[in-house]
Amino acid sequence: MTTQAHTPPAATTRGYTASKDQLLTRIRRIEGQVRGIEKMVEDDRYCIDVLTQISAIQAALDKVGLGLLDGHARHCMQHGAEEGRGDEMATELMAAVGRLMKRG
């Protein structure tokens, strides 16, 4: 099943626009953690240590995802509701929440 995401014009602000710098800092930190895991594997580090780092990365990604959901709910959905698309936006949000919750 293919879903189409709503893509407003490029000039539109996003729910994360106000905290974009913080978001990018978090993403770069996660990227560094992933590179660290790569080095751990190259260095033949203990499996549990690698798994612990993977768990930390998943937690960091979850935090980023929750922040994006919060911004979407407070900003994007408000604008969608003002345009008469509240139900569509709620369906889209819940689908995104469902995807974030799926693991393994």
C-alpha positions in Angstrom: 0.0 0.0 0.0 1.4 3.3 -1.0 0.5 6.5 0.8 1.0 10.0 -0.4 2.4 12.5 2.1 1.0 16.0 2.0 3.7 18.3 0.6 2.9 22.0 1.0 4.8 24.6 -1.0 8.5 25.0 -0.2 7.9 28.5 1.4 5.6 27.0 4.0 7.1 26.7 7.5 7.2 23.3 9.1 6.4 22.2 12.6 10.1 22.0 13.3 11.2 25.3 11.7 11.6 27.1 15.1 13.9 24.3 16.4 15.6 23.3 13.2 19.1 24.0 14.4 18.5 21.9 17.5 17.0 19.1 15.4 20.0 19.1 13.0 22.4 19.0 16.0 20.6 15.9 17.4 20.6 14.2 14.0 24.3 14.9 13.6 25.0 13.5 17.0 23.0 10.3 16.1 25.0 10.1 12.9 28.2 10.2 15.0 26.8 7.4 17.2 26.2 5.3 14.1 29.7 5.8 12.9 30.9 4.8 16.4 29.1 1.5 16.1 30.7 0.9 12.7 34.1 1.4 14.4 33.1 -0.8 17.3 32.4 -3.6 14.8 35.6 -3.0 12.9 37.5 -3.2 16.3 35.7 -6.5 17.2 34.1 -5.0 20.3 31.9 -7.2 22.6 28.4 -7.8 21.2 26.6 -6.5 24.2 28.5 -3.2 24.0 27.5 -2.8 20.4 23.9 -3.7 21.2 23.9 -1.1 24.1 25.0 1.6 21.6 22.2 0.5 19.2 19.7 0.9 21.9 21.0 4.4 22.7 20.6 5.3 19.0 17.1 4.0 18.9 16.2 6.0 22.0 17.7 9.2 20.4 15.8 8.6 17.2 12.6 8.1 19.2 13.2 11.4 20.9 13.7 13.1 17.5 10.5 11.4 16.2 8.4 12.5 19.2 9.7 16.1 18.8 8.7 16.0 15.1 5.3 14.6 16.0 4.8 17.3 18.6 5.7 20.1 16.1 3.4 18.5 13.5 0.5 18.3 15.9 0.9 21.9 17.1 1.7 23.6 13.9 0.9 21.6 10.7 -2.3 20.1 12.0 -3.5 23.5 13.2 -3.0 24.9 9.7 -4.6 21.9 8.1 -7.7 22.3 10.4 -7.9 26.0 9.4 -8.0 24.9 5.8 -10.8 22.3 6.5 -8.4 19.3 6.3 -8.5 18.4 10.0 -9.7 14.8 9.4 -7.1 14.2 6.6 -4.3 15.6 8.8 -5.4 13.4 11.8 -5.4 10.3 9.6 -1.9 11.2 8.3 -0.6 11.8 11.9 -1.9 8.5 13.2 -0.4 6.7 10.3 3.0 8.3 11.1 2.6 7.4 14.8 1.8 3.8 13.7 5.0 3.6 11.6 7.1 5.0 14.5 5.7 2.5 16.9 6.5 -0.6 14.7 9.7 -2.3 15.6 11.4 -5.6 14.7 
